[in-house]
């Protein structure tokens, strides 16, 4: 586990930077193992194994198909302190059939793509201008910090999810609310699919912050509180955000068919604004208007 690597690093007296690097290497190893073990052998031109069928590659098979030393690839999965070239990483990504999100995640763990700026720690203070912007919108909207803490929201969002106003400060985190609040679970008729999608997006966005103690604490809290989170976290799925249709089953106005958007502020790029707009050719606009009039 990532937290175990951090504790071991502290016990050895390593610096925060060394501990952070160790956690990234451990995450990389676990990620590669997970992808190797779920890859179809026929997809990469290999015959089924005598035992185990068509799913899962051996380490030496990945190294051979990638043109990488078997020892080198084994060290990657073991989290050894090595520095693979970009070409090696790209070759392994091609062999494991990583999509763009997963490939970018691996590159970020190795420092080859831009991580979130280290000089900008997660903030839990929303600029007044952001609150004014949210208040100017009639449709539900809220703002997220880099660790997915909910910084601000408008009246329409509070009508959609009243619990946002009463949640404790430490619990006012989108991922925490999705996995632990029964109201949210009832609000989302496709909760299982949506919660896993959120988790894969969270992992993709926050991977570069693995060494942040607050990140580790949130993961530990969620792992203890939710079996669904634990299962999803161990799957190591990663997926970048994409605008999409969303369904909400509100107890007062019924089914809301909305579209989910995410924006970044030019002057605060670390903050993301989430907005829900009515889907065309549905009655969502009318239902939202009734909701906001309650």
ABEGO torsion letter per residue (X at the ends): XAAAAAAAAAAAGBBAAAAAAAAAAAAAAAAAAAAAAABBAAAAGBBBBABGEABEBBAAAAAAAAGBBAAAAAAAAAGBBBBBBAAAAAAAAAAAGBBAAAAAAAAAAAGABBBBBAABBBBABBBAAAAAAAAABABBBBBBBAAGBBABBBAAAAAABAAAAABBAAABBAAAAAAABAAAAAABAAAAAAAAAAAAAAAAAAAAAAABAAAAAAAAAAAAABAAAAAAAAAGBBBBBBBBBBBBBBAAAEBBBBBBBBBBBAABAABBBBBBBBBBGBAAAAAAAAAAAX
